[in-house]
Amino acid sequence: MSYPRVEVDLKKIEYNTVKMVHLCAEAGIRIVGVTKVFCGMPGIARCLVKGGVDILGDSRIENLKKLKDIDIEKMLLRIPMISQADRVVDFADISLNSELDTVRKLSECALKKGKVHKVILMIDVGDLREGYFDEDELVDAAGEVLQLKGVRLTGLGTNVGCYCGVMPDTDNLGRLVEIKKRIDEKYGTSLDVLSGGNSSSLSLVQGNAMPEGINQLRLGASLCLGIGLNDEKIDGLYHDAFKLKAEIVEVKAKPTVPVGKIGLDAFGQVPVFRDRGIRKKAVCAIGKQDVNFNNIIPEDNNVTILGGSSDHLILDVTDCDRDCHTGDIMSFNLTYAGVLNTMTSEYVSKILIG
Ligand SMILES: *Cc1c(COP(=O)(O)O)cnc(C)c1O
């Protein structure tokens, strides 16, 4: 038994996936299961496949490489580094793109390997992260991509709700449908895929407001944490498939105000304290190197997080129902960023259950 650890309930993730795959299927939408929040661990990715996703997607090639033995199409979600084009073609069947130079390089690499790499061109509908902002530029780029022999233009995509928090709606996702029409008319194509965003776009599916023609969503947060638009919980899904467990290494009654002159803490801040008398405090063996404490939530409502440093988490356990002892395990729920942090930390073991 090693701590700290993240315990992952595979049944809950598979359940969430089945639910979302069915919901979206009714709207004619197929799902890319996004694996980046758990760093592409194959044991968890298999739950998404069992749950019915068509494609696995990740933002990093290193993660897609871990998934190479799972026999399903792979999509690279972050627009590729041109320097990695060769590896993109090796480990991804499809990539999201917004730069012709990169697509040309992908085509070149694919040709050398005797492959055809699928390309989705990204449209920036307003969230100002990746994608063509200018519609004419996109239509021209599509024409150029269609000329390349090593790649196949399979569709258009967009991403919202990430950098600027722009919300998906019928208008901005509807633009994908219009631009596809322009491209199909101009070049005589019939693009297969309109990829209408991430878990935040599920709100449109639930509200029956997804524009006709959007036929793919790329889902991570909803499948893993049961959350969608604005991180709101989606009814009927599990929200606690990931739990963090940390071991208590000290329990002592101590003052709430430090003794001595206050300088900077370990992270260069001047800490502020409120005098709440003597409290019972527990120190856990996990720190900011593993997770930002804003992203963990004690399972016991009576436990509060006081703070900590790189390797220590300090809790107030005075009001805890049970008596806390050294060697006891404290349990925490995790936000999206909390899952990302802890799954990325090599000091946190990952235990798959179920
Ligand atoms: C991370 C990511 C997703 C998945 O987002 P969730 O909010 O986890 O559903 C989809 N598309 C792209 C391009 C991404 O980077």
The ligand as an SDF file (V2000), in Angstrom:
LIG
                    3D

 15 15  0  0  0  0  0  0  0  0999 V2000
   -9.1720   18.8030  -23.7140 C   0  0  0  0  0  0  0  0  0  0  0  0
   -9.8390   18.9200  -25.0090 C   0  0  0  0  0  0  0  0  0  0  0  0
  -11.1220   18.3960  -25.1800 C   0  0  0  0  0  0  0  0  0  0  0  0
  -11.9020   17.7430  -24.0690 C   0  0  0  0  0  0  0  0  0  0  0  0
  -12.3700   18.7080  -23.1740 O   0  0  0  0  0  0  0  0  0  0  0  0
  -13.2740   18.3140  -21.9050 P   0  0  0  0  0  0  0  0  0  0  0  0
  -13.6860   19.6160  -21.3350 O   0  0  0  0  0  0  0  0  0  0  0  0
  -12.3770   17.5420  -20.9920 O   0  0  0  0  0  0  0  0  0  0  0  0
  -14.4120   17.5130  -22.3790 O   0  0  0  0  0  0  0  0  0  0  0  0
  -11.6930   18.5160  -26.4310 C   0  0  0  0  0  0  0  0  0  0  0  0
  -11.0430   19.1170  -27.4510 N   0  0  0  0  0  0  0  0  0  0  0  0
   -9.8110   19.6320  -27.3210 C   0  0  0  0  0  0  0  0  0  0  0  0
   -9.1620   20.2880  -28.4930 C   0  0  0  0  0  0  0  0  0  0  0  0
   -9.1620   19.5610  -26.0950 C   0  0  0  0  0  0  0  0  0  0  0  0
   -7.9370   20.0730  -25.9690 O   0  0  0  0  0  0  0  0  0  0  0  0
  1  2  1  0
  2  3  1  0
  2 14  2  0
  3  4  1  0
  3 10  2  0
  4  5  1  0
  5  6  1  0
  6  7  2  0
  6  8  1  0
  6  9  1  0
 10 11  1  0
 11 12  2  0
 12 13  1  0
 12 14  1  0
 14 15  1  0
M  END
$$$$
